[in-house]
Amino acid sequence: MNKTSIVRNIFDAKRIVVKIGSSLLVDTNTGLLRTTWLRALAQDIKRFRDRGQEIIIVSSGAVALGRNYLDIQSPELRLEEKQAAAAAGMVRLAHAYQEAFESYRITIAQILLTRDDSENRRRYLNARSTLMTLLKLGSIPLINENDTVATEEIRFGDNDRLAARVGAMISADLLILLSDIDGLYSSDPNKNSNAKLVPEVSDITMEIESMAGEAQSNLSSGGMVTKILAAKECLAAGCSMLIAKGSEVNPLLAIENEAKCTWFRPNGTPYTARKKWIASTLKPIGSFVVDMGAIDALKKGKSLLPAGVISIIGEFQRGDSIAIETTEGIEIGRGLSAYSSNDAQLIMGHKSREIYEILGYHGRDELIHRDDLVLN
């Protein structure tokens, strides 16, 4: 991942989340999948992959496909009807993606998330680990909200914010929201012919929020309001975001060719945002007391290994924030533990190659990886 520069164009990004709206995938008149459009998208994404860019897709469309398949005529779906439509539509949506991408020998792996998966710490870590592993294995994660089980209390309600949360979760460089509108306008362009496209936004002010309108399609669950909320999450995570029109075939190629869109630019990168989050947002609930060898290694940018830990204070779980202290009790940094306090107690003072023999499973070589660590 690029640790220093902010994404200025689509070619700069190393890890990209692409969010696709229902009205792009599903024909509003027939309720059927736009297969030609999806195949063209697969062609676009193959080109990205050939450049070495990692892609994650957050796709709407399951409910729209499912309600057509189940012949649900209600204009406003009750929660149980939406869950039923999602269950039927999800199978067809995943199969459609698989068929579109298989000619390019690209593996699609489906993941269904709820808001709780991004807010519960252990579930967040498990979801992040799965996503990162899929990317490492060369697969494209296909993500949707788990509408079949989610209640109103644990739903995102729209895939714009889900995509932003996923982008933050995996430290993405860029989120592309493919929509039925080509960007943020000064006012609703459907109502005001003098509305002007806003090409770039660096701060979500009240003026920017006032420009947001309503959803442009009866198949959409969000509108510009949800896109602005997504932009807030992206900017806080150091992730760039752009809104672009996706209705024509090869929508990503159009962006590469400088089609109209709105860019949201953060002040930092995902790397710096994550470091700031570790340093100032999370409160440590335990401590690793380390020796001088470990301190010297940390100052050189190394990770904290079990061999350098003398003692452990507190009870904690994998992923919790931990202070790093000298034998005099001085905090020299903090980070996210790769192990629970129970397992850390067992492996402290040992070489990393001994971890499997001691714990009986392959964990990380480090107690705190350098990417999850900040020195004072």
ABEGO torsion letter per residue (X at the ends): XBAABBBABAAABABBBBBBBAAAABBAAAGBBBAAAAAAAAAAAAAAAAAGBBBBBBBBGAAAAAAAAAGBABABBBAAAAAAAAAAAAAAAAAAAAAAAAAAGBBBBBBBBBAAAAABAAAAAAAAAAAAAAAAAGBBBBBBBBAAABBAAABAGBAAAAAAAAAAAAGBABBBBBBABAEBBABBAAABAABBBBABBABBBAAAAAABBBBABAABABBAAAAAAAAAAAAAAGBBBBBBBAABBGAAAAAAAGBBBBBBBBABBAAAAAAAAAAAABBBABBBBBBAAAAAAAAAGBBBBAAABABBBEBBBBGBBBBBBBAAGBBAEBBBBABBAAAAAAABGBBAAAAAAAAGBBBBABABBAAABBBX
